[in-house]
């Protein structure tokens, strides 16, 4: 069977199963079983595929997810997160769509801590979507900023995926992490600009509501009481990770412990809140890990059948100018990102793409950041981006996948604009690493 026939069989089976209403994780699993039966020799192939799939759940990059989810659930169920986001909301005054801005501002800060897009999306989805829904926000104003901001965890340090990419590509880990700072902040600014345009074009998308005027003293009090302790915890852990004092997994454990201590200090920790936090973290973790399991086994089938390598070889087999080759590689990553989880994508493409990029004269740090942005975009690329289904798991039950897809598109365009800026002005990525 030719590679494109294998690709059509695997992808087509998933789309058919999803079209008849099967949950995405089960659709992946069913398609994987079918593919293993066809390409790997029947029952033995199915058993081998499932056994190999468990290895995808033991990767170090996934370890912080449950701990950061627990941290986010404790923030939510004890009311600490509500206090912080409410304080930021009050500090912003009567700014239209301010809860969407709060999502970007608070989410960017949390992304620097977590390094986990799924964890960030799960936290913001469980914390902010119910509140914005209660305030009458349209779904694209609540879901879109969360999907975009969750992806910032990939490029704003510390990023577990950036560390893994640098390790696989054998480039400077610190330089790649530092290179993501300015593009990450630019991307956050583009998100804010997108929200501003959405509220100007459709004021009813984020209905205004009254908020008390705050004096300077009251604003300082809000900062000291409800914002700085929460942000301070994040900053301390980020500094510890940047200086190599703790690993991301240890940082996640310290973060969960720090939130518990803050909840005790603020006298808002209860057994009910703790049980609800553990239950919520477990539910989303199981959902996220099941999706990763299905995606990882699917990527193995793509590799075993020759579909993924055939796609990459076909796309990179043309004699094109370097800039066009960059576009081809970027598009290949976007296509693969619709159906594969990001770690598998890196394991598959880095050994091929980085030697090619070096032969074309690209700076490895710059190209690494381009790859990270492609991974960030693919996280929210319809129809199978992982963050889309994490959001589906934490969004209100009446939220459809179509609404989630449409909400993600403006923020995908923002990321693409950052990629264009990096291509036109490489110093955006290379200036900070060059100072070291």
Secondary structure as GFF3:
##gff-version 3
##sequence-region A 1 436
A	DSSP	alpha_helix	3	19	.	.	.	ID=ss1
A	DSSP	alpha_helix	24	39	.	.	.	ID=ss2
A	DSSP	alpha_helix	43	53	.	.	.	ID=ss3
A	DSSP	three_ten_helix	54	58	.	.	.	ID=ss4
A	DSSP	three_ten_helix	60	62	.	.	.	ID=ss5
A	DSSP	alpha_helix	63	78	.	.	.	ID=ss6
A	DSSP	alpha_helix	80	91	.	.	.	ID=ss7
A	DSSP	alpha_helix	98	114	.	.	.	ID=ss8
A	DSSP	alpha_helix	117	134	.	.	.	ID=ss9
A	DSSP	alpha_helix	139	151	.	.	.	ID=ss10
A	DSSP	three_ten_helix	152	154	.	.	.	ID=ss11
A	DSSP	alpha_helix	160	169	.	.	.	ID=ss12
A	DSSP	alpha_helix	173	201	.	.	.	ID=ss13
A	DSSP	three_ten_helix	203	206	.	.	.	ID=ss14
A	DSSP	alpha_helix	216	222	.	.	.	ID=ss15
A	DSSP	pi_helix	223	227	.	.	.	ID=ss16
A	DSSP	alpha_helix	228	242	.	.	.	ID=ss17
A	DSSP	alpha_helix	248	265	.	.	.	ID=ss18
A	DSSP	alpha_helix	271	305	.	.	.	ID=ss19
A	DSSP	alpha_helix	307	316	.	.	.	ID=ss20
A	DSSP	alpha_helix	322	337	.	.	.	ID=ss21
A	DSSP	alpha_helix	342	359	.	.	.	ID=ss22
A	DSSP	alpha_helix	364	379	.	.	.	ID=ss23
A	DSSP	alpha_helix	386	394	.	.	.	ID=ss24
A	DSSP	alpha_helix	401	424	.	.	.	ID=ss25
A	DSSP	alpha_helix	427	435	.	.	.	ID=ss26
###
